[in-house]
């Protein structure tokens, strides 16, 4: 089975997919985060400083990497996110602006010529990315917004952007693509128990051991900000 774990920022996708992979023995796949991509894609900039054209480049880089990784696992996998996630975040920016934190308190931003063109390009990207999702994933597990937004300072994100992204993602999955979606919440142990029961996945270790292994993996993630990565890249050069 090719299962995508869906959800917006700070929904617990990464830890859930790590633990689920350990628990079931099914391989996990993912794409680099925007902060990991930025030093190569847009050297010297943070995500907040990127313009519309640069954001489109970032969306395509993540999609290509994700598709390549998934193509190497024809026997099935658990995906941290999906091809729809990058596109969803790009789409919601038509409403809230390229940097969502600049439009807090506004219903929507003014549609300048740049935003209108950006909207058209993102819509066409969506044709390809939605088709990929429809053709690739057997089902989605959607993690609802249950945890506080992580104020890590790396992302131009706020609660309104997170809620709009969550609504848009679910709407596309359920109403447009009609891919089977299972909304599963609760604590990490509760999620793991429900997912394995729902899909009949094996448990090759205890849930407690799987979570401990996932927490060790998570602790190894490079969570430096774009500024820290840019500084390190400049020093290395």
Buried (B, 14 or more C-beta within 10 A) or exposed (E): EBBBBBBBBBBBBBBBBBBBBBBBEBBBBBBBBBBBBBBEBBEEBBBBBBEBEBBBEBBBBBBEBBBEBBEEBEEEBBBBBBBBBBBBBBBBBBBBBBBBBEBEEEEEBEEEEEBEEBBEBBEEBBEEBBEBBBEBBEBBBBBBBEEEBEEEEBBBBBEBBBEBBBBBBBEBBBEEBEBEBBEBBEEBEEBBBBBBEEBEBEBEEEBEBBBBBBEEBBEEEEEBBBBBBBBEBEEEE
